[in-house]
Amino acid sequence: MKVSASRLAACGFSLLLLVTGVECGGGKYHWYTMFMFGDSFVDTGNLPKTGGRSPLSRQWHWPYGTFNGGRSGNPIGRFSNYLVQSDVIGSVRSGIKHYCDPSGMTFAVGGAGVYDVPDRLPTLAQQICNFKRLIKDGTISKWHLADSVALVAISGNDYAHATNSSDMIGFIRNVTTEIAANVKRLQKLGVKKVLVNDLHPVGCTPWLSRTTNYTVCDARGNMAATFHNTYLRKSLANTRNVHILDLNTAFTKILSGKGSKLQHKLTPCCESFDPEGYCGQRGNKSERLYTVCTNPDQYFYWDSVHPTQAGWEAVMKQLQKPMLHFLTHN
Protein backbone atom coordinates (compact mmCIF):
# COMPACT_ATOMS: atom_id res chain seq x y z
CA MET A 1 0.00 0.00 0.00
CA LYS A 2 1.20 3.47 -0.83
CA VAL A 3 1.66 5.78 2.16
CA SER A 4 1.27 9.49 1.55
CA ALA A 5 3.82 11.85 3.04
CA SER A 6 2.53 15.39 3.48
CA ARG A 7 3.22 17.93 0.77
CA LEU A 8 2.01 21.44 -0.02
CA ALA A 9 -0.75 20.04 -2.22
CA ALA A 10 -1.73 17.58 0.48
CA CYS A 11 -1.87 19.58 3.68
CA GLY A 12 -3.43 18.08 6.72
CA PHE A 13 -1.05 15.54 8.21
CA SER A 14 0.57 17.81 10.77
CA LEU A 15 -0.86 20.49 12.98
CA LEU A 16 0.62 23.91 13.68
CA LEU A 17 -1.37 25.05 16.70
CA LEU A 18 -1.28 28.29 18.61
CA VAL A 19 -0.68 27.45 22.28
CA THR A 20 -1.49 30.48 24.41
CA GLY A 21 1.17 31.42 26.91
CA VAL A 22 3.64 28.76 25.81
CA GLU A 23 6.82 29.58 23.94
CA CYS A 24 7.80 26.83 21.53
CA GLY A 25 10.92 27.19 19.47
CA GLY A 26 11.05 30.96 19.82
CA GLY A 27 7.37 31.52 19.02
CA LYS A 28 3.90 30.71 20.27
CA TYR A 29 3.36 27.82 17.91
CA HIS A 30 3.59 24.12 18.51
CA TRP A 31 3.92 21.35 15.94
CA TYR A 32 2.01 18.10 16.39
CA THR A 33 2.94 15.36 13.97
CA MET A 34 -0.31 13.80 12.84
CA PHE A 35 -1.04 10.30 11.59
CA MET A 36 -4.33 9.41 9.93
CA PHE A 37 -6.06 6.02 9.91
CA GLY A 38 -9.37 4.91 8.53
CA ASP A 39 -11.33 5.64 5.39
CA SER A 40 -12.21 8.25 2.78
CA PHE A 41 -12.89 11.02 5.29
CA VAL A 42 -9.12 11.28 5.81
CA ASP A 43 -7.71 9.55 2.71
CA THR A 44 -5.66 12.06 0.75
CA GLY A 45 -4.70 9.84 -2.14
CA ASN A 46 -3.81 6.33 -0.94
CA LEU A 47 -6.16 4.46 -3.23
CA PRO A 48 -4.28 3.92 -6.49
CA LYS A 49 -5.07 5.83 -9.64
CA THR A 50 -6.27 3.45 -12.34
CA GLY A 51 -6.82 3.90 -16.06
CA GLY A 52 -10.55 3.32 -15.85
CA ARG A 53 -13.21 4.79 -13.62
CA SER A 54 -14.77 2.85 -10.77
CA PRO A 55 -16.34 3.65 -7.40
CA LEU A 56 -12.90 3.20 -5.78
CA SER A 57 -10.92 5.25 -8.32
CA ARG A 58 -13.39 8.04 -9.06
CA GLN A 59 -11.47 10.41 -6.77
CA TRP A 60 -8.71 10.56 -9.41
CA HIS A 61 -11.09 11.67 -12.16
CA TRP A 62 -13.16 14.74 -12.95
CA PRO A 63 -15.10 16.27 -11.24
CA TYR A 64 -13.40 15.21 -7.97
CA GLY A 65 -10.90 17.74 -6.64
CA THR A 66 -11.66 20.25 -9.37
CA PHE A 67 -13.50 22.94 -7.43
CA ASN A 68 -11.33 25.05 -5.14
CA GLY A 69 -12.97 28.32 -4.27
CA GLY A 70 -14.56 28.59 -7.68
CA ARG A 71 -11.36 27.69 -9.52
CA SER A 72 -10.98 24.56 -11.56
CA GLY A 73 -8.04 22.24 -11.06
CA ASN A 74 -6.90 18.62 -11.28
CA PRO A 75 -8.26 15.68 -9.27
CA ILE A 76 -6.08 15.11 -6.22
CA GLY A 77 -7.23 11.72 -4.95
CA ARG A 78 -9.63 13.06 -2.35
CA PHE A 79 -13.29 12.10 -2.01
CA SER A 80 -14.55 15.67 -2.20
CA ASN A 81 -14.67 18.66 -4.50
CA TYR A 82 -11.30 19.61 -3.01
CA LEU A 83 -10.11 19.14 0.60
CA VAL A 84 -11.29 16.58 3.16
CA GLN A 85 -11.44 16.39 6.97
CA SER A 86 -7.73 15.70 7.49
CA ASP A 87 -6.77 18.73 5.38
CA VAL A 88 -9.12 21.00 7.28
CA ILE A 89 -7.85 19.76 10.66
CA GLY A 90 -4.29 20.40 9.51
CA SER A 91 -5.09 24.04 8.77
CA VAL A 92 -6.78 24.75 12.12
CA ARG A 93 -5.26 27.83 13.75
CA SER A 94 -2.34 27.60 11.36
CA GLY A 95 0.05 30.53 11.59
CA ILE A 96 1.44 29.79 8.13
CA LYS A 97 -1.08 29.41 5.34
CA HIS A 98 -0.95 25.97 3.72
CA TYR A 99 1.96 24.91 5.95
CA CYS A 100 2.76 21.20 6.01
CA ASP A 101 5.31 19.42 8.15
CA PRO A 102 6.93 16.62 6.12
CA SER A 103 6.86 14.14 8.99
CA GLY A 104 3.14 13.36 9.17
CA MET A 105 1.51 10.57 7.20
CA THR A 106 -1.89 9.18 6.33
CA PHE A 107 -2.47 5.44 6.23
CA ALA A 108 -6.19 5.79 5.53
CA VAL A 109 -7.77 4.19 2.48
CA GLY A 110 -11.17 5.09 1.08
CA GLY A 111 -13.73 2.33 1.60
CA ALA A 112 -11.85 0.69 4.49
CA GLY A 113 -13.34 -0.38 7.79
CA VAL A 114 -12.62 -2.42 10.88
CA TYR A 115 -13.28 -5.69 9.07
CA ASP A 116 -12.43 -6.94 5.61
CA VAL A 117 -14.69 -5.55 2.91
CA PRO A 118 -15.36 -7.05 -0.55
CA ASP A 119 -12.70 -4.87 -2.19
CA ARG A 120 -9.98 -6.33 0.08
CA LEU A 121 -8.86 -2.94 1.30
CA PRO A 122 -6.50 -2.69 4.29
CA THR A 123 -8.46 -2.76 7.53
CA LEU A 124 -7.81 -0.36 10.39
CA ALA A 125 -5.64 -3.00 12.08
CA GLN A 126 -3.65 -3.58 8.89
CA GLN A 127 -3.08 0.16 8.51
CA ILE A 128 -1.68 0.24 12.04
CA CYS A 129 0.59 -2.69 11.13
CA ASN A 130 1.98 -0.55 8.30
CA PHE A 131 2.52 2.23 10.83
CA LYS A 132 4.30 -0.18 13.17
CA ARG A 133 6.65 -1.32 10.40
CA LEU A 134 7.68 2.28 9.70
CA ILE A 135 8.42 2.79 13.39
CA LYS A 136 10.46 -0.41 13.50
CA ASP A 137 12.60 0.52 10.48
CA GLY A 138 13.16 4.07 11.75
CA THR A 139 11.18 5.92 9.09
CA ILE A 140 8.99 7.19 11.92
CA SER A 141 11.31 8.11 14.78
CA LYS A 142 10.85 8.69 18.50
CA TRP A 143 11.13 12.39 17.68
CA HIS A 144 8.08 12.12 15.43
CA LEU A 145 6.16 10.30 18.16
CA ALA A 146 7.12 12.71 20.93
CA ASP A 147 4.34 15.16 20.02
CA SER A 148 2.15 12.92 17.92
CA VAL A 149 -1.58 12.86 17.32
CA ALA A 150 -3.52 10.15 15.53
CA LEU A 151 -6.92 10.56 13.95
CA VAL A 152 -9.06 7.45 13.54
CA ALA A 153 -11.92 7.82 11.06
CA ILE A 154 -14.22 4.82 10.68
CA SER A 155 -17.33 6.11 8.93
CA GLY A 156 -19.66 3.16 8.39
CA ASN A 157 -18.19 1.01 5.62
CA ASP A 158 -18.53 -2.06 7.83
CA TYR A 159 -22.26 -1.47 8.09
CA ALA A 160 -22.69 -0.72 4.40
CA HIS A 161 -21.27 -4.17 3.61
CA ALA A 162 -23.05 -6.05 6.40
CA THR A 163 -24.98 -9.01 5.00
CA ASN A 164 -26.70 -10.18 8.18
CA SER A 165 -28.90 -7.57 9.82
CA SER A 166 -30.51 -9.96 12.32
CA ASP A 167 -28.00 -9.05 15.02
CA MET A 168 -27.00 -5.54 14.02
CA ILE A 169 -26.64 -4.42 17.65
CA GLY A 170 -24.12 -7.19 18.27
CA PHE A 171 -22.27 -6.26 15.10
CA ILE A 172 -22.15 -2.59 16.13
CA ARG A 173 -20.70 -3.63 19.50
CA ASN A 174 -18.02 -5.66 17.74
CA VAL A 175 -17.10 -2.76 15.43
CA THR A 176 -16.79 -0.24 18.26
CA THR A 177 -14.85 -2.71 20.41
CA GLU A 178 -12.36 -3.15 17.56
CA ILE A 179 -12.01 0.61 17.12
CA ALA A 180 -11.21 0.97 20.83
CA ALA A 181 -8.72 -1.92 20.70
CA ASN A 182 -6.90 -0.29 17.79
CA VAL A 183 -6.80 3.05 19.57
CA LYS A 184 -5.00 1.32 22.43
CA ARG A 185 -2.60 -0.28 19.93
CA LEU A 186 -1.68 3.17 18.65
CA GLN A 187 -1.00 4.35 22.18
CA LYS A 188 1.21 1.34 22.91
CA LEU A 189 3.19 2.18 19.77
CA GLY A 190 3.92 5.63 21.18
CA VAL A 191 1.17 7.93 19.88
CA LYS A 192 0.56 10.53 22.59
CA LYS A 193 -2.99 11.62 21.81
CA VAL A 194 -5.76 10.12 19.70
CA LEU A 195 -8.73 11.78 18.03
CA VAL A 196 -11.56 9.42 17.11
CA ASN A 197 -14.47 10.31 14.86
CA ASP A 198 -17.86 9.19 16.04
CA LEU A 199 -20.37 8.15 13.39
CA HIS A 200 -22.16 10.96 11.57
CA PRO A 201 -25.94 10.71 10.94
CA VAL A 202 -25.62 8.28 8.05
CA GLY A 203 -29.37 8.37 7.47
CA CYS A 204 -29.00 11.94 6.24
CA THR A 205 -26.47 11.11 3.52
CA PRO A 206 -27.81 11.55 -0.02
CA TRP A 207 -27.28 7.79 -0.43
CA LEU A 208 -30.16 7.16 1.99
CA SER A 209 -32.22 10.38 1.63
CA ARG A 210 -32.47 10.12 -2.17
CA THR A 211 -35.65 8.02 -1.92
CA THR A 212 -37.46 11.07 -0.48
CA ASN A 213 -35.92 13.45 -3.02
CA TYR A 214 -33.45 14.61 -0.36
CA THR A 215 -36.13 15.91 1.99
CA VAL A 216 -36.11 13.43 4.89
CA CYS A 217 -33.30 11.55 6.65
CA ASP A 218 -33.54 7.80 7.02
CA ALA A 219 -34.47 7.15 10.66
CA ARG A 220 -33.09 3.61 10.71
CA GLY A 221 -29.67 4.74 9.51
CA ASN A 222 -29.53 7.48 12.11
CA MET A 223 -30.57 5.07 14.85
CA ALA A 224 -27.70 2.76 13.92
CA ALA A 225 -25.33 5.74 14.18
CA THR A 226 -26.71 6.51 17.65
CA PHE A 227 -26.07 2.93 18.80
CA HIS A 228 -22.56 3.05 17.32
CA ASN A 229 -21.73 6.24 19.17
CA THR A 230 -23.13 4.99 22.46
CA TYR A 231 -21.02 1.84 22.35
CA LEU A 232 -17.97 3.72 21.08
CA ARG A 233 -18.06 6.03 24.09
CA LYS A 234 -18.47 3.09 26.44
CA SER A 235 -15.54 1.29 24.84
CA LEU A 236 -13.27 4.33 25.20
CA ALA A 237 -14.60 5.59 28.54
CA ASN A 238 -11.55 4.52 30.57
CA THR A 239 -8.92 5.29 27.95
CA ARG A 240 -6.79 8.33 28.69
CA ASN A 241 -5.62 10.89 26.11
CA VAL A 242 -8.45 10.13 23.71
CA HIS A 243 -10.91 12.70 22.40
CA ILE A 244 -14.01 11.81 20.40
CA LEU A 245 -14.76 14.25 17.60
CA ASP A 246 -18.54 14.58 17.73
CA LEU A 247 -19.28 14.55 14.02
CA ASN A 248 -22.82 13.39 14.69
CA THR A 249 -23.80 16.55 16.55
CA ALA A 250 -21.91 18.83 14.15
CA PHE A 251 -23.49 17.25 11.06
CA THR A 252 -26.93 17.34 12.67
CA LYS A 253 -26.72 21.03 13.52
CA ILE A 254 -25.61 21.93 10.01
CA LEU A 255 -28.25 19.79 8.34
CA SER A 256 -30.94 21.33 10.54
CA GLY A 257 -29.87 24.80 9.48
CA LYS A 258 -28.32 25.83 12.80
CA GLY A 259 -24.64 25.16 12.16
CA SER A 260 -23.87 27.00 8.93
CA LYS A 261 -25.27 29.10 6.12
CA LEU A 262 -24.87 26.40 3.47
CA GLN A 263 -27.92 26.56 1.22
CA HIS A 264 -28.15 22.90 0.19
CA LYS A 265 -28.16 20.49 3.13
CA LEU A 266 -29.22 17.04 1.88
CA THR A 267 -28.95 17.43 -1.88
CA PRO A 268 -25.54 16.43 -3.26
CA CYS A 269 -23.59 18.69 -5.58
CA CYS A 270 -22.65 15.72 -7.77
CA GLU A 271 -25.49 13.27 -8.41
CA SER A 272 -25.59 10.06 -10.46
CA PHE A 273 -28.56 9.44 -12.74
CA ASP A 274 -28.70 5.90 -11.35
CA PRO A 275 -29.31 5.39 -7.60
CA GLU A 276 -26.77 2.55 -7.80
CA GLY A 277 -24.28 4.64 -9.79
CA TYR A 278 -21.70 7.15 -8.59
CA CYS A 279 -20.47 10.69 -9.14
CA GLY A 280 -18.08 10.80 -12.09
CA GLN A 281 -19.47 7.68 -13.76
CA ARG A 282 -19.44 7.60 -17.55
CA GLY A 283 -21.17 5.40 -20.10
CA ASN A 284 -19.79 3.24 -22.90
CA LYS A 285 -19.39 6.31 -25.11
CA SER A 286 -17.81 8.37 -22.32
CA GLU A 287 -21.03 10.29 -21.79
CA ARG A 288 -21.61 11.63 -18.29
CA LEU A 289 -24.02 9.62 -16.20
CA TYR A 290 -24.25 12.30 -13.53
CA THR A 291 -24.89 15.98 -12.98
CA VAL A 292 -22.65 18.35 -11.06
CA CYS A 293 -23.43 21.76 -9.57
CA THR A 294 -21.45 24.90 -10.35
CA ASN A 295 -21.27 26.17 -6.76
CA PRO A 296 -20.15 23.39 -4.38
CA ASP A 297 -19.33 25.95 -1.70
CA GLN A 298 -23.11 26.23 -1.17
CA TYR A 299 -23.59 22.48 -0.66
CA PHE A 300 -22.90 20.39 2.42
CA TYR A 301 -22.63 17.11 0.51
CA TRP A 302 -20.39 16.65 -2.50
CA ASP A 303 -21.58 13.18 -3.58
CA SER A 304 -23.76 10.44 -2.12
CA VAL A 305 -21.78 10.13 1.14
CA HIS A 306 -18.96 12.71 1.34
CA PRO A 307 -19.09 16.37 2.40
CA THR A 308 -17.74 19.19 0.28
CA GLN A 309 -14.74 21.18 1.44
CA ALA A 310 -17.19 23.84 2.65
CA GLY A 311 -19.07 21.11 4.51
CA TRP A 312 -15.91 19.91 6.25
CA GLU A 313 -14.96 23.47 7.16
CA ALA A 314 -18.38 24.00 8.73
CA VAL A 315 -18.07 20.73 10.69
CA MET A 316 -14.57 21.35 11.99
CA LYS A 317 -15.39 24.95 12.90
CA GLN A 318 -17.84 23.54 15.44
CA LEU A 319 -15.36 20.96 16.74
CA GLN A 320 -12.28 23.18 16.76
CA LYS A 321 -12.52 24.59 20.28
CA PRO A 322 -12.85 21.28 22.20
CA MET A 323 -10.27 19.66 19.92
CA LEU A 324 -7.71 22.39 20.60
CA HIS A 325 -8.40 22.21 24.32
CA PHE A 326 -7.73 18.47 24.26
CA LEU A 327 -4.50 18.89 22.28
CA THR A 328 -3.08 21.71 24.37
CA HIS A 329 -3.86 20.34 27.84
CA ASN A 330 -2.51 17.25 29.57
Secondary structure by P-SEA (a helix, b strand, c coil): ccccccccccccccccccccccccccccbbbbbbbbbcccccccccccccccccccccccccccccccccccccccccccccccaaaaaaaccccccccccccbbbcccccccccccccccccaaaaaaaaaaaaaacccccccccbbbbbbbbcccccccccccccaaaaaaaaaaaaaaaaaaaaaacccbbbbbcccccccccccccccccccccaaaaaaaaaaaaaaaaaacccccccccaaaaaaaaaaaccccccccccccccccccccccccccccccccccccccccccccccccccccaaaaaaaaaaaaaaaaaaaacc
